[in-house]
Amino acid sequence: MTNTISCTAAVEQAWERMKTLLFKPFNFKSWLLLAWCAWLANLGNGFNANANVNVDMPAPLENALNEYSAGNKEPLNKLAQSTIEVVTDPKVILITVVVVLVVMIISLALIWVRSVSEFVFLDNLINRTNKFREPFKKYSSLGLSSFWWRLVFSIGSGLFMLMAVALPLVLSMGWIQQCVSDRAFTMPDAMPMTGILLSLALSVFAALIIVLIDFFFTEFIVPIMYLKGTKSLESSLVFWDMLRAHAWTFTKYVLLSFVLRLATGLILIIVILASCCLLVIPLAIPYVGAVLMLPILVFFRLFGLELLNQFYKSRIL
């Protein structure tokens, strides 16, 4: 491995290679197929949803609590009883189980498709081809390994975040119960405040670690799997050795990548505003957004590859 690893050089090389792949020469059919691969490889990545959530207390519950505060417990007891009857209804349970299973199956299928498509996207960029079926079959085994890694990581991350939030909140449970009982906010004492601050700190720390691990897996471990033909665990160990030996280089990569993505987002917002927000419609349509954003998707995928290319002395691209 070479000692002259440059993140800025990787940016320049990724930019030039992106222009060469997409515009020299320009081929609309190839553009569409590559956008298809890029869209599948980024399923669920960077998705934003805006919704107006009404957090007001439901009227029946509010009325029952008002009656309870006045000393009349009967409305609240009736509301609790009716809620239990609905929740324990066999039909409601069956529908809930079916919906949860369907959502889980669809989610797992999308994760698997994304995991395999990442290798298809890499294969087209590295070999300058425009294929989908052949590389999808070829890299289905590696995609399955990536799928299992993501699944286990998602479950572990969820449990880790749950612990980071739940355990410190135990310290503030008394204060929370007091606020609910009084139906008014009161400043917490030292113990509850410690729990709240600790919960926030651990949650932020846990989220940062999870995001970094997922980022490194997508940016570097998946390409290493592709290059070496090794499974996710073995490739993760290879990257871990690289990370330990070049911690500052990868720190600069993370920071530079963050700055570039932030700048890209700001430019995109300016362009959307300049179009009177009309551009939001095609960007929000599945696949169509990838067609319009293909240069950006290709550039950021090539950015990590160009850095790895320096580690492997230009044997990748």
C-alpha positions, 0 to 999 in steps of 0.5 A: 500500500502506498503512503501517499493517500490523498482525499482531495486527489480522490475527489478530483479523480472521481469527478473526472471519471464521472464525466468520462463515464457519463458524458464521453460519449453520452448514451441515453440508454446506458444512462437509464440502465446505470440510473436503474442500478444506482436507484436499486443500490440506494433503496432506503438510503437518504429517504426523507418523508415530511408529515404533519403529525397531530400530537394533541391528546385525543378528545375522549382521553382528555375528557376522561382525564378531566373527569378523573382529576375531578374525582370521577374515575368511571369515564377513564375506567370505561375508556380503558376497558373499551381499549382493552376489548379492541386490542384483544379482539382476535380480528384486530390481532390477526390483522395486526400480525398480517400487516406486520408480516407483510411489512417485514417481508417487503422490507427484507426483500428491499434490503436484499435487492439493495445489497445485490444491486450495490455490487451490480452498480460497482461492476458497471462503474469499474468495468465501464459496462451497462449490464444488470441481469448477468452481474445480478446473478454473479454477485447474488452470493456476495449480496446475500452476505451483505444482506445478512450483515445489514440485517444483523447490524440493524437488529443490533443497532436497534437494541443498542439505541433502545438501551441507550434511551431506556436505561437512563430514562429509568432515572427520570421515571418518577419525574415523568409519572409526576408530570403525567399525574399533575398534567403539568410540566415541572422542572426536574430535580437533579436525578431526573435531569441527570437521566435526561442529559445522559439519555440524550448524550448516549443517544447521540453517541450511539446514533453517530457510531451506527451511522459511521459503521453503516457509512464505512460498510457501504463506502469501503467494505462492500467494494472490498467484498467486490474486489476480493470476492470475500464475505462481509465479515472477512472484508470487514476485518480487512477494512479494520486493518486499513482503518487502524493504519490510516485513521486520519486519512479516513477521518478526513474522508468522512469530513470531506464527504460530509462537506461535499454532501452538505454542499450538494444538498444546498445547491439542490435546494437552491435549484429547487427553489429556482424552479418554484419547487416544480423540480420536487415532483420528478425528484420524488418519483422513484427511479426518475429521481435517480435518472436526474441525480445520476451524476451525483450518485456516480460521483459519490460512489466513485469517491470511495473507490478512488480512495481505495484505488490509491491503497491498491496502487491503481489496480481497481479503476 
